[in-house]
């Protein structure tokens, strides 16, 4: 009897190996500074975003990688693809990375972004999240919005591409401030029922 051919796993079947804690430094999740030793930007309203990454059954996902990026408090990016990048805040990096702990928790520090014009439309203030981890065939991406900007959110083309009943799921929730800094929360459910799963961009 012939043995079936060996099916070798492909690189997209999972992401691994697990990410070691020393892969991160203390300031990697702080978008407000351009390096660990740099002073944070003095422009804009600082905030902290916290949440939990979960899989089906709302089970916490440890050892996941999150990347977080956004415009500065004037709606500029420190990237050559932004036509106004020369006007971007030189003290604001605008990109960060964090690693979930054993309870699946993550956090980022940033400043409230401003909206900007994009291909004939106006984007509401928002930030972008990418999640990678063992068991995910591909990274998943989503966009989060802020409760301060209800009118802008209602006109945002990306948020309007989400079914109306799911849009509020992409608006962060405000919590009690800490040391004068605003705190928001945003939990991520990688897979679950249509009523609970976080809306993600499709490939």
VENUR-V515409 format. One record per residue. SS is DSSP state (a for helix, b for strand, c for the rest). PHI is phi in whole degrees, 0 to 359 (* if undefined). D_LAST is the distance of its C-alpha to the last C-alpha in Angstrom with 2 decimals. Layout:
SS_PHI_D_LAST ; SS_PHI_D_LAST
This chain:
c_*_41.59 ; c_280_38.64 ; c_283_36.02 ; c_295_32.41 ; c_298_30.48 ; c_291_29.04 ; c_262_25.31 ; c_280_24.22 ; c_292_21.20 ; c_265_18.38 ; a_296_17.21 ; a_276_13.77 ; a_291_15.78 ; c_198_16.61 ; c_248_17.11 ; c_191_20.76 ; c_289_23.58 ; c_299_24.13 ; c_278_24.34 ; c_284_28.04 ; a_302_29.39 ; a_286_30.94 ; a_291_27.52 ; c_243_27.80 ; c_248_30.57 ; c_300_32.01 ; c_261_30.67 ; c_298_27.06 ; c_264_25.95 ; b_252_28.17 ; c_283_26.50 ; c_279_29.91 ; c_227_31.40 ; c_277_30.62 ; c_203_32.06 ; c_302_33.62 ; c_267_37.08 ; c_281_36.37 ; c_286_37.49 ; c_292_34.87 ; c_301_34.40 ; c_258_37.02 ; c_262_34.98 ; c_89_33.18 ; c_261_33.25 ; b_289_32.23 ; b_210_30.29 ; b_242_29.06 ; b_247_25.86 ; b_233_26.12 ; b_186_24.28 ; b_233_23.59 ; b_267_20.52 ; b_227_20.97 ; b_251_19.74 ; c_306_20.79 ; c_87_24.41 ; c_58_24.05 ; b_273_24.99 ; b_301_24.66 ; c_250_22.44 ; c_279_24.53 ; c_64_23.63 ; c_267_20.06 ; b_256_19.09 ; b_240_18.02 ; b_247_17.51 ; b_224_18.57 ; b_213_19.06 ; b_196_20.60 ; c_284_23.11 ; c_278_26.79 ; c_289_29.40 ; c_250_29.78 ; c_80_26.15 ; c_246_26.01 ; c_245_23.92 ; c_276_25.73 ; c_212_23.51 ; c_302_24.62 ; c_288_21.72 ; c_275_23.34 ; c_303_26.29 ; c_254_28.38 ; a_298_27.59 ; a_293_31.34 ; a_265_32.02 ; c_292_29.72 ; c_298_31.54 ; c_290_32.70 ; c_258_33.10 ; c_244_29.63 ; c_285_26.94 ; c_82_24.05 ; b_215_21.95 ; b_208_22.65 ; b_218_21.81 ; b_222_23.19 ; b_228_23.61 ; c_288_24.16 ; c_275_27.70 ; c_296_29.07 ; c_265_28.58 ; c_79_24.90 ; b_270_25.91 ; b_223_24.62 ; b_203_25.95 ; b_223_25.54 ; b_241_28.16 ; b_204_27.54 ; b_235_28.98 ; c_301_27.92 ; c_281_25.85 ; c_251_26.75 ; c_289_24.63 ; b_202_24.30 ; b_279_23.91 ; b_210_20.69 ; c_50_20.59 ; c_80_23.32 ; b_235_22.25 ; b_242_23.26 ; b_273_21.01 ; c_290_22.58 ; c_304_23.28 ; b_201_20.32 ; b_222_18.88 ; b_245_15.51 ; b_232_14.90 ; b_238_12.91 ; b_241_14.05 ; b_231_14.66 ; c_182_17.20 ; c_300_18.88 ; c_96_17.42 ; c_271_13.78 ; c_295_12.05 ; c_219_9.41 ; c_300_9.97 ; b_243_8.95 ; b_232_9.55 ; b_212_11.69 ; b_233_14.53 ; b_246_18.13 ; b_239_20.98 ; c_244_24.74 ; a_292_27.44 ; a_295_29.74 ; a_242_27.89 ; a_300_27.86 ; a_294_28.62 ; a_293_25.96 ; a_299_23.34 ; a_295_24.39 ; a_254_23.58 ; c_292_20.35 ; a_293_17.73 ; a_287_14.76 ; a_296_16.87 ; a_288_18.04 ; c_281_14.64 ; c_271_14.97 ; c_308_17.55 ; a_308_20.96 ; a_287_21.87 ; a_254_18.98 ; a_297_19.39 ; a_297_22.23 ; a_293_20.18 ; a_261_18.52 ; b_260_22.04 ; c_294_23.72 ; b_261_27.14 ; b_274_30.20 ; b_245_32.61 ; b_295_36.08 ; b_293_36.42 ; b_233_37.48 ; c_54_40.15 ; c_81_39.44 ; b_256_35.69 ; b_293_33.30 ; b_232_31.11 ; b_238_27.90 ; b_231_26.02 ; c_207_22.44 ; c_272_21.74 ; b_240_18.33 ; b_254_18.03 ; c_292_15.23 ; c_206_16.09 ; c_181_18.79 ; c_290_20.08 ; c_299_18.59 ; c_280_21.35 ; c_240_20.52 ; c_297_16.93 ; c_292_15.34 ; c_292_12.73 ; c_239_9.40 ; c_292_6.57 ; c_269_3.81 ; c_293_0.00
